[in-house]
Amino acid sequence: MAVLGAAMIAAVTMVAAPWIVGDLLRLPSPGAVLWLMLLAAALPFLTVVRAVTLNQIGDAAYRQATRIMLLNAGLITPLALVAIPLAGPTGAAAATLAAEVLTAAALGLAVLRRRGRLSA
């Protein structure tokens, strides 16, 4: 339900981004709409990653939860170090989206592998 809610919020935010940035927030930067759209696109993936991490914590699998967050940090750090100097705030938003997508994909592959549907 959380992922579905996050996806719906992301979709509404992406559609309403020009209004939110322009009329509501009155941000002067023309790139702000793109930043908001990229961050909104990251929301469902972020929700999956955090839900899995919190589930691991709830199961007292602290080492696994730490690994997930280290993976996410290990992805976003180099992406941000490259993207921010090249594209500024847009690069930061793109790095966030890429790191969340890659972390969620890694979690999906781990689940498939555990269930025997993916060979090592």
ZAKOL-763471 format. One record per residue: residue in three letters; chain; y, z, x of N, C-alpha, C in turn. Coordinates in nm, 3 decimals. Example, Ala and Ser with C-alpha at 12.3 -4.5 7.8 and 13.67 -1.06 7.14 Angstrom:
% ZAKOL-763471
(node "Ala" "A" (-0.569 0.780 1.319) (-0.450 0.780 1.230) (-0.330 0.780 1.320)) (node "Ser" "A" (-0.225 0.708 1.285) (-0.106 0.714 1.367) (0.003 0.787 1.290)) 
This chain:
% ZAKOL-763471
(node "Met" "A" (-0.119 0.000 0.082) (0.000 0.000 0.000) (0.127 0.000 0.087)) (node "Ala" "A" (0.119 0.074 0.198) (0.236 0.080 0.286) (0.267 -0.056 0.345)) (node "Val" "A" (0.163 -0.128 0.385) (0.185 -0.260 0.444) (0.238 -0.357 0.339)) (node "Leu" "A" (0.185 -0.349 0.219) (0.235 -0.434 0.111) (0.381 -0.403 0.082)) (node "Gly" "A" (0.415 -0.274 0.077) (0.554 -0.234 0.056) (0.644 -0.282 0.168)) (node "Ala" "A" (0.597 -0.269 0.292) (0.675 -0.316 0.407) (0.695 -0.466 0.402)) (node "Ala" "A" (0.592 -0.539 0.361) (0.605 -0.685 0.351) (0.706 -0.723 0.243)) (node "Met" "A" (0.702 -0.652 0.132) (0.799 -0.682 0.025) (0.941 -0.648 0.069)) (node "Ile" "A" (0.959 -0.535 0.135) (1.091 -0.497 0.185) (1.140 -0.600 0.287)) (node "Ala" "A" (1.049 -0.644 0.375) (1.085 -0.745 0.475) (1.128 -0.874 0.409)) (node "Ala" "A" (1.054 -0.917 0.307) (1.088 -1.043 0.239) (1.225 -1.033 0.172)) (node "Val" "A" (1.250 -0.924 0.102) (1.379 -0.905 0.035) (1.490 -0.898 0.139)) (node "Thr" "A" (1.468 -0.826 0.246) (1.570 -0.814 0.350) (1.601 -0.949 0.414)) (node "Met" "A" (1.497 -1.028 0.437) (1.519 -1.159 0.499) (1.599 -1.250 0.407)) (node "Val" "A" (1.571 -1.245 0.279) (1.645 -1.328 0.184) (1.789 -1.278 0.169)) (node "Ala" "A" (1.804 -1.146 0.167) (1.936 -1.087 0.145) (2.015 -1.066 0.274)) (node "Ala" "A" (1.960 -1.103 0.388) (2.026 -1.077 0.517) (2.169 -1.130 0.524)) (node "Pro" "A" (2.196 -1.252 0.481) (2.336 -1.298 0.488) (2.431 -1.211 0.406)) (node "Trp" "A" (2.387 -1.169 0.289) (2.471 -1.083 0.206) (2.487 -0.944 0.269)) (node "Ile" "A" (2.376 -0.888 0.321) (2.381 -0.755 0.382) (2.476 -0.754 0.501)) (node "Val" "A" (2.462 -0.852 0.587) (2.543 -0.858 0.709) (2.688 -0.895 0.679)) (node "Gly" "A" (2.706 -0.992 0.591) (2.841 -1.042 0.564) (2.920 -0.957 0.467)) (node "Asp" "A" (2.875 -0.950 0.343) (2.952 -0.882 0.239) (2.940 -0.730 0.246)) (node "Leu" "A" (2.820 -0.681 0.268) (2.798 -0.537 0.264) (2.846 -0.467 0.391)) (node "Leu" "A" (2.802 -0.516 0.507) (2.836 -0.450 0.633) (2.958 -0.509 0.701)) (node "Arg" "A" (2.993 -0.631 0.666) (3.107 -0.703 0.725) (3.102 -0.705 0.878)) (node "Leu" "A" (2.985 -0.740 0.930) (2.968 -0.750 1.074) (3.027 -0.881 1.122)) (node "Pro" "A" (3.104 -0.877 1.230) (3.173 -0.998 1.276) (3.081 -1.096 1.349)) (node "Ser" "A" (2.971 -1.049 1.402) (2.885 -1.135 1.482) (2.803 -1.229 1.394)) (node "Pro" "A" (2.808 -1.360 1.422) (2.727 -1.453 1.344) (2.577 -1.437 1.371)) (node "Gly" "A" (2.542 -1.380 1.484) (2.401 -1.361 1.516) (2.337 -1.244 1.444)) (node "Ala" "A" (2.417 -1.161 1.380) (2.364 -1.041 1.315) (2.264 -1.073 1.205)) (node "Val" "A" (2.282 -1.184 1.137) (2.187 -1.223 1.033) (2.050 -1.251 1.096)) (node "Leu" "A" (2.049 -1.319 1.207) (1.923 -1.349 1.275) (1.859 -1.220 1.326)) (node "Trp" "A" (1.938 -1.127 1.380) (1.883 -1.000 1.429) (1.814 -0.927 1.315)) (node "Leu" "A" (1.883 -0.920 1.202) (1.827 -0.849 1.087) (1.700 -0.916 1.037)) (node "Met" "A" (1.698 -1.047 1.036) (1.579 -1.120 0.990) (1.461 -1.098 1.085)) (node "Leu" "A" (1.486 -1.099 1.215) (1.378 -1.076 1.312) (1.324 -0.934 1.299)) (node "Leu" "A" (1.412 -0.837 1.284) (1.367 -0.698 1.270) (1.294 -0.678 1.137)) (node "Ala" "A" (1.338 -0.745 1.032) (1.268 -0.737 0.904) (1.129 -0.798 0.914)) (node "Ala" "A" (1.118 -0.908 0.987) (0.986 -0.972 1.005) (0.891 -0.880 1.082)) (node "Ala" "A" (0.946 -0.796 1.169) (0.863 -0.703 1.247) (0.813 -0.585 1.164)) (node "Leu" "A" (0.879 -0.556 1.053) (0.849 -0.436 0.975) (0.703 -0.425 0.930)) (node "Pro" "A" (0.641 -0.528 0.874) (0.500 -0.513 0.833) (0.407 -0.485 0.952)) (node "Phe" "A" (0.432 -0.549 1.064) (0.349 -0.527 1.182) (0.370 -0.387 1.238)) (node "Leu" "A" (0.494 -0.343 1.241) (0.526 -0.208 1.284) (0.456 -0.107 1.195)) (node "Thr" "A" (0.454 -0.133 1.065) (0.389 -0.043 0.970) (0.240 -0.033 0.998)) (node "Val" "A" (0.175 -0.144 1.025) (0.032 -0.143 1.057) (0.006 -0.063 1.183)) (node "Val" "A" (0.083 -0.089 1.287) (0.062 -0.021 1.415) (0.083 0.129 1.399)) (node "Arg" "A" (0.190 0.168 1.332) (0.216 0.312 1.315) (0.112 0.377 1.223)) (node "Ala" "A" (0.068 0.307 1.121) (-0.035 0.362 1.032) (-0.165 0.387 1.107)) (node "Val" "A" (-0.205 0.291 1.187) (-0.328 0.308 1.266) (-0.311 0.423 1.364)) (node "Thr" "A" (-0.197 0.431 1.429) (-0.171 0.538 1.525) (-0.174 0.674 1.457)) (node "Leu" "A" (-0.108 0.686 1.343) (-0.108 0.813 1.271) (-0.247 0.848 1.219)) (node "Asn" "A" (-0.324 0.747 1.182) (-0.462 0.771 1.140) (-0.544 0.826 1.257)) (node "Gln" "A" (-0.523 0.772 1.375) (-0.592 0.823 1.494) (-0.552 0.968 1.523)) (node "Ile" "A" (-0.426 0.998 1.508) (-0.380 1.136 1.528) (-0.444 1.227 1.423)) (node "Gly" "A" (-0.448 1.182 1.299) (-0.511 1.260 1.193) (-0.658 1.287 1.218)) (node "Asp" "A" (-0.724 1.194 1.287) (-0.865 1.210 1.321) (-0.884 1.283 1.455)) (node "Ala" "A" (-0.776 1.334 1.510) (-0.775 1.404 1.639) (-0.818 1.312 1.754)) (node "Ala" "A" (-0.797 1.182 1.739) (-0.825 1.085 1.845) (-0.695 1.059 1.921)) (node "Tyr" "A" (-0.647 1.164 1.987) (-0.517 1.158 2.052) (-0.514 1.057 2.167)) (node "Arg" "A" (-0.623 1.046 2.237) (-0.630 0.950 2.347) (-0.614 0.807 2.294)) (node "Gln" "A" (-0.682 0.776 2.183) (-0.672 0.643 2.124) (-0.530 0.616 2.073)) (node "Ala" "A" (-0.470 0.716 2.009) (-0.333 0.701 1.959) (-0.237 0.676 2.075)) (node "Thr" "A" (-0.259 0.748 2.184) (-0.174 0.729 2.302) (-0.192 0.590 2.360)) (node "Arg" "A" (-0.315 0.541 2.362) (-0.340 0.405 2.413) (-0.268 0.300 2.330)) (node "Ile" "A" (-0.269 0.318 2.199) (-0.201 0.221 2.112) (-0.051 0.219 2.141)) (node "Met" "A" (0.008 0.337 2.152) (0.153 0.343 2.178) (0.187 0.294 2.319)) (node "Leu" "A" (0.098 0.321 2.415) (0.121 0.268 2.550) (0.110 0.116 2.552)) (node "Leu" "A" (0.017 0.062 2.475) (0.006 -0.084 2.464) (0.136 -0.141 2.408)) (node "Asn" "A" (0.185 -0.079 2.301) (0.308 -0.127 2.239) (0.425 -0.117 2.336)) (node "Ala" "A" (0.438 -0.005 2.404) (0.546 0.012 2.502) (0.529 -0.083 2.620)) (node "Gly" "A" (0.403 -0.104 2.661) (0.376 -0.195 2.772) (0.406 -0.340 2.737)) (node "Leu" "A" (0.403 -0.372 2.608) (0.439 -0.508 2.566) (0.589 -0.523 2.549)) (node "Ile" "A" (0.651 -0.426 2.485) (0.793 -0.443 2.454) (0.881 -0.432 2.578)) (node "Thr" "A" (0.842 -0.351 2.674) (0.927 -0.331 2.791) (0.950 -0.460 2.870)) (node "Pro" "A" (0.844 -0.530 2.913) (0.872 -0.655 2.987) (0.935 -0.763 2.899)) (node "Leu" "A" (0.894 -0.767 2.772) (0.956 -0.866 2.683) (1.105 -0.841 2.670)) (node "Ala" "A" (1.143 -0.715 2.653) (1.285 -0.681 2.640) (1.360 -0.706 2.771)) (node "Leu" "A" (1.297 -0.675 2.883) (1.363 -0.696 3.012) (1.394 -0.844 3.037)) (node "Val" "A" (1.312 -0.931 2.981) (1.337 -1.074 2.995) (1.429 -1.125 2.885)) (node "Ala" "A" (1.405 -1.083 2.761) (1.476 -1.141 2.647) (1.620 -1.092 2.634)) (node "Ile" "A" (1.645 -0.967 2.665) (1.781 -0.914 2.646) (1.884 -0.982 2.737)) (node "Pro" "A" (1.856 -0.998 2.867) (1.955 -1.070 2.949) (1.975 -1.215 2.905)) (node "Leu" "A" (1.870 -1.276 2.852) (1.880 -1.416 2.810) (1.950 -1.433 2.676)) (node "Ala" "A" (1.920 -1.343 2.581) (1.968 -1.364 2.445) (2.037 -1.243 2.383)) (node "Gly" "A" (2.062 -1.139 2.458) (2.134 -1.023 2.406) (2.060 -0.955 2.292)) (node "Pro" "A" (2.134 -0.917 2.187) (2.071 -0.848 2.075) (1.963 -0.931 2.005)) (node "Thr" "A" (1.980 -1.061 2.004) (1.876 -1.148 1.946) (1.748 -1.137 2.028)) (node "Gly" "A" (1.762 -1.129 2.158) (1.646 -1.112 2.244) (1.577 -0.979 2.221)) (node "Ala" "A" (1.655 -0.873 2.198) (1.598 -0.742 2.170) (1.518 -0.745 2.040)) (node "Ala" "A" (1.573 -0.808 1.939) (1.504 -0.817 1.811) (1.378 -0.904 1.824)) (node "Ala" "A" (1.388 -1.012 1.899) (1.272 -1.100 1.919) (1.164 -1.028 2.000)) (node "Ala" "A" (1.203 -0.950 2.100) (1.107 -0.874 2.180) (1.036 -0.771 2.094)) (node "Thr" "A" (1.109 -0.707 2.005) (1.050 -0.610 1.913) (0.948 -0.677 1.824)) (node "Leu" "A" (0.985 -0.790 1.766) (0.892 -0.863 1.679) (0.768 -0.904 1.756)) (node "Ala" "A" (0.786 -0.962 1.873) (0.671 -1.008 1.952) (0.579 -0.893 1.990)) (node "Ala" "A" (0.636 -0.780 2.033) (0.553 -0.666 2.073) (0.475 -0.610 1.955)) (node "Glu" "A" (0.537 -0.601 1.839) (0.467 -0.548 1.721) (0.356 -0.644 1.676)) (node "Val" "A" (0.383 -0.774 1.678) (0.281 -0.872 1.640) (0.164 -0.867 1.736)) (node "Leu" "A" (0.193 -0.864 1.865) (0.085 -0.861 1.965) (0.004 -0.732 1.957)) (node "Thr" "A" (0.070 -0.619 1.935) (-0.002 -0.493 1.922) (-0.091 -0.494 1.797)) (node "Ala" "A" (-0.037 -0.542 1.686) (-0.118 -0.551 1.563) (-0.236 -0.646 1.582)) (node "Ala" "A" (-0.214 -0.756 1.652) (-0.323 -0.850 1.678) (-0.430 -0.785 1.765)) (node "Ala" "A" (-0.389 -0.710 1.866) (-0.485 -0.640 1.952) (-0.566 -0.539 1.871)) (node "Leu" "A" (-0.500 -0.469 1.780) (-0.572 -0.375 1.694) (-0.671 -0.448 1.603)) (node "Gly" "A" (-0.630 -0.562 1.551) (-0.721 -0.643 1.467) (-0.841 -0.691 1.545)) (node "Leu" "A" (-0.819 -0.737 1.667) (-0.930 -0.780 1.752) (-1.024 -0.664 1.785)) (node "Ala" "A" (-0.967 -0.546 1.806) (-1.050 -0.428 1.835) (-1.138 -0.392 1.715)) (node "Val" "A" (-1.083 -0.404 1.596) (-1.161 -0.376 1.475) (-1.273 -0.478 1.460)) (node "Leu" "A" (-1.242 -0.605 1.480) (-1.346 -0.709 1.471) (-1.455 -0.688 1.575)) (node "Arg" "A" (-1.415 -0.650 1.692) (-1.511 -0.627 1.799) (-1.601 -0.508 1.766)) (node "Arg" "A" (-1.543 -0.401 1.715) (-1.621 -0.283 1.677) (-1.721 -0.312 1.567)) (node "Arg" "A" (-1.684 -0.399 1.477) (-1.772 -0.432 1.364) (-1.873 -0.540 1.400)) (node "Gly" "A" (-1.872 -0.584 1.524) (-1.969 -0.682 1.570) (-1.939 -0.825 1.531)) (node "Arg" "A" (-1.820 -0.851 1.483) (-1.784 -0.987 1.441) (-1.717 -1.067 1.553)) (node "Leu" "A" (-1.699 -1.000 1.667) (-1.635 -1.066 1.780) (-1.708 -1.019 1.906)) (node "Ser" "A" (-1.753 -1.114 1.985) (-1.826 -1.076 2.107) (-1.728 -1.030 2.213)) (node "Ala" "A" (-1.778 -0.948 2.303) (-1.693 -0.897 2.411) (-1.657 -1.010 2.503)) 
